[in-house]
């Protein structure tokens, strides 16, 4: 089992409201990055910063 995130942060694209329709990101002291959907907070993905950066770069480049 992985160490729980120190702090969850909502995506800037979440908008306002009750916060139940967004992606959240959390980090740990072990340099792990956790991703979860706010309406299913017990299920999350765990990765490290480099693969996450590659994924985000690919997503951004595919949008344009």
Backbone bond lengths (Angstrom), bond angles and torsions (degrees), N, CA, C in turn:
res aa  C-N    CA-C-N  psi(-1)  N-CA   C-N-CA  omega(-1)  CA-C   N-CA-C  phi
1 X - - - 1.457 - - 1.521 108.95 -
2 X 1.314 116.84 142.53 1.461 121.13 -178.27 1.524 110.87 -88.68
3 X 1.314 115.56 159.42 1.455 121.83 176.16 1.516 110.03 -67.78
4 X 1.324 118.59 134.86 1.462 119.60 179.72 1.532 111.86 -65.02
5 X 1.331 116.92 151.05 1.465 120.27 179.34 1.528 112.19 -60.14
6 X 1.320 114.35 148.53 1.454 120.36 176.87 1.519 110.10 -71.76
7 X 1.319 117.13 -41.89 1.465 121.02 -174.89 1.523 109.21 -153.33
8 X 1.331 117.52 130.92 1.464 121.67 176.66 1.521 108.78 -92.74
9 X 1.320 116.77 138.36 1.463 122.82 177.00 1.519 108.57 -126.66
10 X 1.340 115.86 138.34 1.465 120.81 179.36 1.522 111.01 -82.36
11 X 1.300 115.23 152.39 1.455 121.43 174.79 1.521 109.65 -62.65
12 X 1.319 117.14 145.61 1.464 120.74 177.46 1.521 111.64 -69.36
13 X 1.331 117.44 -14.59 1.460 121.65 178.44 1.525 112.34 -89.74
14 X 1.323 117.49 4.14 1.460 121.01 -176.83 1.520 113.24 -70.81
15 X 1.313 117.21 -26.32 1.453 120.16 -177.69 1.515 110.99 75.58
16 X 1.305 115.88 -167.38 1.452 120.30 -179.71 1.524 109.49 -99.45
17 X 1.286 115.77 -179.55 1.460 120.00 179.51 1.508 111.11 118.06
18 X 1.323 115.03 -157.10 1.463 119.02 -174.59 1.526 113.38 -78.61
19 X 1.304 118.77 -7.39 1.455 121.89 174.98 1.513 114.97 78.95
20 X 1.319 118.02 22.03 1.456 120.08 -178.16 1.515 113.60 -100.96
21 X 1.311 118.66 14.47 1.462 121.24 179.48 1.518 109.65 -137.98
22 X 1.325 116.32 59.16 1.459 118.01 -177.20 1.518 111.23 -147.79
23 X 1.307 114.54 167.86 1.455 122.13 174.25 1.522 106.98 -99.91
24 X 1.318 115.66 137.52 1.459 120.88 179.09 1.525 109.10 -120.72
25 X 1.315 115.71 150.03 1.453 123.02 -178.21 1.516 108.08 -127.45
26 X 1.313 117.25 137.45 1.461 121.66 176.69 1.509 109.96 -137.17
27 X 1.316 116.80 151.83 1.461 121.34 178.64 1.524 109.84 -122.96
28 X 1.311 115.54 159.96 1.460 121.46 177.49 1.518 109.67 -122.02
29 X 1.308 115.50 169.35 1.464 120.61 177.23 1.525 110.86 -66.13
30 X 1.332 117.07 -21.45 1.467 121.47 179.87 1.524 112.43 -84.12
31 X 1.331 118.00 13.62 1.466 123.48 178.57 1.527 112.43 63.55
32 X 1.326 116.75 33.01 1.454 121.61 173.60 1.513 108.72 -100.03
33 X 1.319 116.26 149.01 1.464 121.95 178.45 1.524 107.22 -116.74
34 X 1.315 115.88 130.29 1.462 122.14 179.67 1.523 109.09 -114.04
35 X 1.325 116.18 138.04 1.462 122.71 177.25 1.526 107.90 -122.14
36 X 1.336 116.28 138.31 1.456 119.73 176.74 1.519 109.74 -149.13
37 X 1.316 115.66 159.94 1.457 121.47 173.07 1.520 106.44 -95.73
38 X 1.326 117.16 135.45 1.453 120.63 -172.57 1.523 113.95 -61.82
39 X 1.337 118.08 -29.24 1.460 118.21 -179.91 1.525 112.60 -85.01
40 X 1.335 117.65 1.61 1.460 122.59 173.96 1.532 108.44 -140.78
41 X 1.332 117.48 64.07 1.465 120.86 -170.03 1.519 116.13 -68.14
42 X 1.331 118.68 -15.94 1.466 118.84 -179.78 1.520 112.40 -84.79
43 X 1.330 117.80 -11.90 1.456 122.21 177.84 1.523 108.64 -104.64
44 X 1.324 117.13 123.61 1.459 119.07 178.88 1.522 111.09 -148.68
45 X 1.310 114.18 159.89 1.460 122.93 176.34 1.517 108.48 -100.70
46 X 1.313 116.93 146.70 1.463 121.43 178.80 1.520 109.17 -124.50
47 X 1.321 115.98 134.78 1.456 121.77 178.98 1.529 108.21 -149.42
48 X 1.315 116.12 -171.75 1.464 122.00 174.43 1.527 108.02 -116.00
49 X 1.327 118.58 166.13 1.468 120.65 -174.74 1.529 115.90 -58.23
50 X 1.336 119.56 -38.38 1.467 120.83 -175.69 1.529 112.52 -65.24
51 X 1.332 119.75 -51.42 1.469 118.43 177.84 1.529 112.82 -62.41
52 X 1.326 116.67 -35.22 1.471 119.47 177.45 1.524 110.39 -65.08
53 X 1.310 118.01 -40.78 1.467 121.21 177.81 1.524 111.01 -62.41
54 X 1.324 117.10 -40.54 1.468 120.93 177.45 1.529 110.78 -63.53
55 X 1.328 116.95 -43.49 1.461 121.05 178.47 1.528 110.95 -61.33
56 X 1.316 117.58 -47.86 1.463 121.06 -179.92 1.523 111.74 -62.82
57 X 1.328 116.56 -39.81 1.472 120.16 177.24 1.530 110.19 -61.28
58 X 1.309 117.09 -44.49 1.464 121.42 179.67 1.529 110.82 -63.28
59 X 1.316 117.29 -43.30 1.472 120.90 179.38 1.523 110.66 -62.18
60 X 1.335 116.35 -45.78 1.460 119.85 -179.72 1.520 112.23 -64.53
61 X 1.320 117.56 -39.62 1.461 119.87 -178.47 1.533 111.47 -71.95
62 X 1.309 117.70 -28.52 1.469 121.12 179.16 1.530 112.44 -76.06
63 X 1.319 117.60 -21.92 1.471 121.97 -179.79 1.519 111.98 -73.69
64 X 1.318 117.73 -31.08 1.456 122.52 -171.41 1.448 113.88 -81.68
